[in-house]
Amino acid sequence: MRITLEQLATQPMQAIDLLEIISIEGQQYMARLSLGHKQLLLTDKNGVTCLFRSARQLQEALANFTIKESQVVHPSTYNEMIGMEPSAVEPLRIRVQTQQTAGRKA
């Protein structure tokens, strides 16, 4: 499922359980948000996935929301890069922060 910043702002006051800052090719990042049992991709009003030039830029876009945990997620293509068959390799996960206390601005 997808959600815009505007839709996120109109949600009943709840924390983002997990912000996954997903590293993709071309030095870009996208946001996957876990709210309760839902996983949502951050998109623009046209349904296009929002891309950010840095993890910091992405975090700043969500600075008005309470975030319990943030992780940078970097999928690995190592096997393909060294000429091996592609295989299921868990992505590298780096915890960035836990429990941002600022919350939404009124």
Backbone as a chain_set.jsonl record, in Angstrom:
{"seq": "MRITLEQLATQPMQAIDLLEIISIEGQQYMARLSLGHKQLLLTDKNGVTCLFRSARQLQEALANFTIKESQVVHPSTYNEMIGMEPSAVEPLRIRVQTQQTAGRKA", "coords": {"N": [[0.834, -1.178, 0.0], [0.273, 2.341, -0.365], [1.12, 5.683, 0.779], [0.751, 9.196, 1.214], [2.572, 12.123, 2.374], [0.71, 13.998, 3.197], [-1.584, 12.426, 3.671], [-0.578, 10.859, 5.722], [-0.264, 12.779, 7.695], [-2.895, 13.264, 8.375], [-3.702, 11.031, 9.677], [-4.943, 9.371, 12.613], [-3.366, 10.31, 15.669], [-0.564, 8.53, 15.874], [2.359, 6.575, 16.357], [5.045, 5.985, 14.068], [6.005, 2.806, 13.709], [8.248, 1.57, 12.55], [10.612, 2.975, 10.469], [11.821, 2.302, 7.426], [14.568, 3.004, 5.645], [15.194, 2.667, 2.551], [17.828, 1.772, 0.567], [18.499, 2.363, -2.768], [19.495, 1.828, -6.232], [21.631, 4.299, -7.769], [22.205, 6.101, -5.779], [19.931, 6.78, -4.236], [17.089, 6.962, -2.043], [14.24, 5.399, -0.571], [11.173, 5.419, 1.332], [9.805, 3.095, 3.555], [7.138, 2.578, 5.594], [6.138, 1.309, 8.71], [3.14, 0.932, 10.176], [1.458, -0.085, 12.781], [0.139, -3.087, 11.757], [0.461, -2.597, 9.12], [2.34, -2.049, 6.142], [3.648, 0.616, 4.423], [4.427, 2.443, 1.477], [6.017, 5.531, 0.994], [4.652, 8.01, -0.994], [4.113, 10.39, -3.701], [1.44, 12.758, -4.481], [0.505, 11.716, -6.859], [0.848, 9.044, -6.715], [3.397, 8.129, -7.165], [6.411, 6.728, -6.115], [8.193, 8.361, -3.568], [11.421, 9.653, -3.86], [14.584, 10.148, -2.371], [17.604, 12.032, -1.952], [19.346, 11.505, 0.081], [19.679, 9.721, 3.202], [19.341, 11.4, 5.328], [17.855, 13.56, 4.23], [15.439, 12.257, 3.776], [14.727, 11.583, 6.427], [14.38, 14.164, 7.434], [12.12, 14.955, 6.01], [10.201, 13.549, 7.339], [10.248, 14.555, 9.871], [8.284, 15.696, 11.514], [6.84, 13.689, 12.631], [6.302, 11.067, 15.01], [8.675, 8.617, 15.441], [9.441, 5.377, 16.133], [11.555, 3.604, 15.568], [14.298, 3.651, 13.302], [15.762, 2.359, 10.349], [18.412, 1.862, 8.059], [18.188, 0.183, 5.068], [19.87, -1.998, 3.085], [19.813, -3.681, 0.247], [21.512, -6.605, -0.906], [23.497, -7.359, -3.709], [25.616, -8.951, -4.026], [26.346, -11.644, -4.782], [25.596, -11.724, -7.516], [27.286, -9.757, -8.463], [29.794, -10.906, -8.356], [29.66, -12.91, -10.15], [28.205, -15.146, -9.464], [25.266, -17.243, -9.163], [22.182, -15.509, -8.682], [20.906, -15.226, -5.38], [18.832, -15.665, -2.473], [19.556, -13.318, -0.279], [19.628, -11.906, 2.831], [18.872, -8.466, 3.365], [21.244, -5.916, 4.316], [20.882, -4.384, 7.395], [20.882, -1.408, 9.134], [20.636, 0.063, 12.159], [19.462, 3.277, 12.724], [18.314, 5.123, 14.47], [16.431, 5.161, 17.545], [13.205, 5.645, 18.954], [12.264, 8.579, 18.345], [11.573, 11.584, 19.822], [10.362, 14.011, 19.271], [7.915, 14.234, 17.819], [4.764, 15.062, 16.147], [4.305, 18.362, 14.875], [2.137, 20.82, 16.063]], "CA": [[0.0, 0.0, 0.0], [0.991, 3.604, -0.485], [0.6, 6.793, 1.565], [1.427, 10.482, 1.007], [2.818, 12.868, 3.612], [-0.549, 14.629, 3.583], [-2.43, 11.385, 4.262], [0.044, 10.474, 6.979], [-0.538, 13.844, 8.662], [-4.304, 13.232, 8.787], [-3.946, 9.802, 10.439], [-5.022, 9.583, 14.065], [-2.034, 10.398, 16.26], [0.085, 7.266, 16.177], [3.773, 6.578, 16.002], [5.538, 5.089, 13.023], [6.734, 1.771, 14.438], [9.546, 1.37, 11.911], [10.912, 3.663, 9.217], [12.89, 1.636, 6.687], [15.169, 3.874, 4.639], [15.67, 1.64, 1.625], [18.83, 2.236, -0.375], [18.318, 1.812, -4.117], [20.541, 2.246, -7.17], [21.706, 5.712, -8.122], [22.316, 6.885, -4.55], [18.616, 7.274, -3.864], [16.469, 6.266, -0.934], [12.788, 5.488, -0.479], [10.711, 5.154, 2.693], [8.745, 2.138, 3.838], [6.685, 2.863, 6.946], [5.316, 0.295, 9.369], [2.153, 1.5, 11.098], [0.717, -1.256, 13.226], [0.422, -4.252, 10.916], [0.522, -2.162, 7.719], [3.563, -1.509, 5.575], [3.246, 1.61, 3.429], [5.476, 3.189, 0.782], [5.756, 6.96, 0.908], [4.5, 8.408, -2.393], [3.581, 11.729, -3.923], [-0.015, 12.761, -4.692], [0.196, 10.958, -8.074], [1.12, 7.631, -6.472], [4.775, 7.81, -7.542], [7.244, 6.582, -4.928], [9.079, 9.492, -3.276], [12.836, 9.322, -3.813], [15.364, 11.147, -1.66], [19.03, 11.982, -2.3], [20.11, 11.035, 1.235], [18.869, 9.246, 4.325], [19.054, 12.595, 6.142], [16.762, 14.278, 3.579], [14.236, 11.475, 4.04], [14.392, 11.77, 7.837], [13.885, 15.533, 7.603], [10.758, 15.003, 5.47], [9.31, 12.922, 8.327], [10.639, 15.08, 11.18], [7.124, 16.08, 12.316], [6.151, 12.486, 13.068], [6.986, 10.249, 16.0], [9.218, 7.403, 14.823], [10.008, 4.548, 17.192], [12.839, 3.058, 15.133], [14.679, 3.852, 11.899], [16.834, 1.495, 9.852], [18.8, 1.929, 6.652], [18.128, -1.169, 4.528], [20.653, -2.042, 1.851], [19.777, -5.016, -0.371], [22.809, -7.032, -1.436], [23.577, -8.059, -4.995], [26.998, -9.411, -4.04], [26.525, -12.86, -5.586], [25.536, -11.374, -8.936], [28.44, -8.922, -8.803], [31.009, -11.72, -8.499], [29.411, -13.925, -11.161], [27.474, -16.306, -8.954], [23.823, -17.188, -9.368], [21.469, -14.72, -7.676], [20.314, -16.019, -4.309], [18.141, -14.891, -1.448], [20.452, -12.838, 0.766], [18.948, -10.899, 3.63], [19.495, -7.153, 3.212], [21.966, -5.332, 5.434], [20.041, -3.442, 8.141], [21.662, -0.596, 10.062], [19.76, 0.884, 13.006], [19.87, 4.669, 12.696], [17.873, 5.704, 15.742], [15.219, 4.621, 18.148], [12.292, 6.557, 19.647], [12.348, 10.014, 18.12], [10.578, 12.091, 20.763], [9.821, 15.312, 18.881], [6.503, 14.093, 17.466], [4.187, 15.987, 15.171], [4.107, 19.754, 15.272], [0.706, 21.171, 16.025]], "C": [[0.881, 1.244, 0.0], [0.326, 4.68, 0.37], [1.413, 8.047, 1.242], [1.7, 11.122, 2.365], [1.529, 13.503, 4.118], [-1.495, 13.617, 4.238], [-1.887, 10.953, 5.612], [-0.268, 11.497, 8.068], [-1.981, 13.821, 9.156], [-4.664, 11.955, 9.542], [-4.146, 10.159, 11.907], [-3.613, 9.52, 14.647], [-1.516, 9.006, 16.622], [1.521, 7.34, 15.712], [4.015, 5.653, 14.818], [6.403, 4.072, 13.755], [8.137, 1.575, 13.879], [9.592, 2.157, 10.614], [12.074, 2.914, 8.593], [13.329, 2.577, 5.571], [15.864, 2.939, 3.654], [16.588, 2.258, 0.578], [18.582, 1.562, -1.722], [19.409, 2.363, -5.023], [20.492, 3.75, -7.422], [21.76, 6.618, -6.91], [21.002, 7.552, -4.192], [18.037, 6.396, -2.771], [14.959, 6.432, -1.012], [12.388, 5.054, 0.923], [9.609, 4.113, 2.709], [8.409, 2.311, 5.324], [5.871, 1.697, 7.472], [4.452, 1.0, 10.401], [1.268, 0.354, 11.554], [1.123, -2.446, 12.376], [0.522, -3.886, 9.435], [1.925, -1.704, 7.36], [3.164, -0.625, 4.403], [4.473, 2.244, 2.794], [5.075, 4.651, 0.717], [5.757, 7.381, -0.554], [4.062, 9.865, -2.489], [2.084, 11.618, -4.219], [-0.447, 11.997, -5.943], [0.466, 9.458, -7.921], [2.508, 7.179, -6.87], [5.625, 7.775, -6.263], [8.169, 7.783, -4.768], [10.517, 8.987, -3.177], [13.592, 10.481, -3.184], [16.829, 10.955, -1.986], [19.893, 11.521, -1.13], [19.149, 10.53, 2.305], [18.462, 10.431, 5.19], [17.883, 13.383, 5.549], [15.437, 13.568, 3.842], [13.791, 11.658, 5.492], [13.836, 13.164, 8.096], [12.456, 15.675, 7.085], [9.743, 14.442, 6.472], [9.557, 13.437, 9.743], [9.456, 15.439, 12.077], [6.353, 14.891, 12.878], [6.983, 11.753, 14.117], [7.395, 8.933, 15.341], [9.908, 6.599, 15.919], [11.384, 3.999, 16.827], [13.051, 3.349, 13.656], [15.832, 2.928, 11.547], [17.127, 1.843, 8.403], [18.868, 0.479, 6.18], [18.838, -1.157, 3.178], [20.623, -3.463, 1.289], [21.132, -5.355, -0.987], [22.656, -7.729, -2.776], [24.964, -8.661, -5.148], [27.199, -10.636, -4.924], [26.532, -12.551, -7.076], [26.786, -10.6, -9.358], [29.698, -9.761, -9.02], [30.785, -12.916, -9.419], [28.722, -15.177, -10.674], [25.997, -16.153, -9.275], [23.189, -16.305, -8.301], [20.87, -15.654, -6.624], [19.668, -15.09, -3.291], [19.124, -14.554, -0.333], [19.699, -11.754, 1.519], [19.64, -9.547, 3.447], [20.233, -6.734, 4.486], [21.044, -4.31, 6.084], [20.906, -2.729, 9.173], [20.702, 0.275, 10.851], [20.315, 2.303, 13.047], [19.516, 5.347, 14.006], [16.678, 4.947, 16.266], [14.515, 5.748, 18.89], [12.641, 8.031, 19.483], [11.246, 10.65, 18.951], [9.934, 13.407, 20.348], [8.347, 15.237, 18.58], [6.056, 15.121, 16.462], [4.103, 17.382, 15.746], [2.626, 20.076, 15.129], [0.432, 22.269, 15.039]], "O": [[2.068, 1.193, 0.322], [-0.87, 4.61, 0.655], [2.622, 7.968, 1.022], [1.13, 10.717, 3.378], [1.282, 13.542, 5.323], [-2.132, 13.924, 5.246], [-2.653, 10.708, 6.544], [-0.507, 11.135, 9.22], [-2.262, 14.311, 10.249], [-5.798, 11.804, 9.997], [-3.581, 11.139, 12.39], [-2.77, 8.762, 14.167], [-1.993, 8.388, 17.574], [1.853, 8.079, 14.785], [3.293, 4.681, 14.6], [7.418, 4.431, 14.353], [9.1, 1.432, 14.633], [8.714, 2.02, 9.762], [13.174, 2.883, 9.145], [12.554, 2.902, 4.672], [16.981, 2.481, 3.896], [16.191, 3.137, -0.187], [18.47, 0.339, -1.803], [20.159, 3.258, -4.632], [19.443, 4.382, -7.301], [21.397, 7.791, -7.001], [20.962, 8.743, -3.883], [18.436, 5.245, -2.594], [14.457, 7.463, -1.459], [13.163, 4.401, 1.623], [8.618, 4.219, 1.987], [9.277, 2.205, 6.189], [5.017, 1.158, 6.769], [4.95, 1.584, 11.364], [0.422, -0.122, 10.797], [2.305, -2.779, 12.283], [0.654, -4.769, 8.588], [2.611, -1.062, 8.155], [2.438, -1.052, 3.505], [5.446, 2.549, 3.483], [3.925, 4.973, 0.418], [6.728, 7.148, -1.275], [3.69, 10.487, -1.494], [1.524, 10.522, -4.208], [-1.623, 11.663, -6.086], [0.331, 8.697, -8.878], [2.781, 5.979, -6.912], [5.558, 8.686, -5.438], [8.848, 8.18, -5.714], [10.789, 8.004, -2.488], [13.283, 11.647, -3.431], [17.26, 9.837, -2.269], [21.059, 11.179, -1.327], [17.965, 10.868, 2.31], [17.354, 10.457, 5.727], [17.007, 13.828, 6.29], [14.424, 14.218, 4.103], [12.606, 11.865, 5.755], [12.914, 13.323, 8.896], [11.663, 16.427, 7.651], [8.57, 14.817, 6.453], [9.119, 12.816, 10.711], [9.613, 15.483, 13.297], [5.325, 15.07, 13.53], [8.212, 11.816, 14.108], [6.568, 8.23, 14.76], [10.846, 7.08, 16.556], [12.275, 3.936, 17.673], [12.114, 3.302, 12.859], [16.758, 2.736, 12.336], [16.214, 2.09, 7.615], [19.522, -0.354, 6.807], [18.469, -0.422, 2.262], [21.321, -4.346, 1.788], [21.812, -4.482, -1.527], [21.789, -8.585, -2.95], [25.437, -8.861, -6.267], [28.126, -10.666, -5.733], [27.377, -13.057, -7.814], [27.282, -10.768, -10.472], [30.576, -9.367, -9.788], [31.61, -13.828, -9.47], [28.659, -16.171, -11.397], [25.534, -15.065, -9.616], [23.604, -16.341, -7.143], [20.386, -16.738, -6.948], [19.931, -13.888, -3.262], [19.479, -15.419, 0.467], [19.194, -10.804, 0.922], [20.868, -9.49, 3.38], [19.879, -7.151, 5.589], [20.484, -3.457, 5.395], [21.576, -3.368, 9.985], [20.026, 1.132, 10.28], [21.485, 2.514, 13.365], [20.334, 6.065, 14.581], [16.01, 4.204, 15.547], [15.149, 6.68, 19.386], [13.235, 8.646, 20.368], [10.082, 10.283, 18.795], [9.025, 13.874, 21.035], [7.585, 16.09, 19.035], [6.841, 15.94, 15.984], [3.864, 17.569, 16.939], [1.966, 19.647, 14.183], [-0.715, 22.684, 14.881]]}, "num_chains": 1, "name": "protein.A"}
